[in-house]
């Protein structure tokens, strides 16, 4: 199998390493807007660097992996769709609904597969929680608490391009709410704080956010995020039912310290970032994509899943701006 990978930044380089080792990938071609960066990655991995993205399509590949800058995702998805190529794309499809819907229409018209990179769906902890909820092991689910805390803010130049904390960061938690519970969000109320570094205020973004979400069966959920958690990278989900409650992401590397006299010890090696925390999940989602291209499995996360998560993020952003509850029915779905 020949795979073309577009984008060799941090996540693209990681994906390139995974694909270069995959038993079913016979050839990997990499390209980047920075051609020298693509060459450096290719030389390190012993794969082929294409002079530009054009060659990825012209040289003939069986599938495309998109890990470029977010602003290029929708155009590249459309280009791959028109070429009839199965495509894996890092989230998001686009930072707005119009761009997302336009790309999805191209995929639908072409009839080819688009798998989105919501890697938490391949994490062992989230998978186990989903199975417990779906099997009734927790009883009636009444409360879900999700959180994502980054150890340090991103570069200031990234913020205007990120789409904001709800679309860039909490969108993973919104996807997990739907995937783990099997329910849909019907209403949100969101708030945010820009009291941290000035660059967030200058970008019109917030460094910390919280949302209360009501699911269609009455389950209540909260989702919080911050860019300023120097203790380490902390991603967790707690699910409480009438029979039991469980926690995802609580292990000996969770960056939290108990103040109880007999509480668990502080983590000696807290998670430093998302690549370390979700390394195995990233590998599993790419393996699933290879299986999808080979026709061995159904699509585990198609483009409409990204649309659902983005609509929740859009509702949260609207709620924050207008300081009111927002029904998901207010956010366009087509």
Secondary structure, 3 states (H helix, E strand, C coil): CEEEEECCCHHHHHHHHHHHHCCCCCEEEEECCCHHHHHHHHHHHCCEECCCHHHHHHCCCCEEEECCCHHHHHHHHHHHHHCCCEEEEECCCCCCHHHHHHHHHHHHHHCCCEEEECHHHHCHHHHHHHHHHHHCCCCCEEEEEEEEECCCCCCHHHHHHHCCHHHHHHHHHHHHHHHHHCCCEEEEEEEEECCCCHHHHHCCCCCEEEEEEEECCCCEEEEEEECCCCCCCEEEEEEEECCCEEEECCCCCCCCCCCCCCCCCCCCCCCCCHHHHCHHHHHHHHHHHHHHHCCCCCCCCEHHHHHHHHHHHHHHHHHHHHCCCEEHHHCCCC
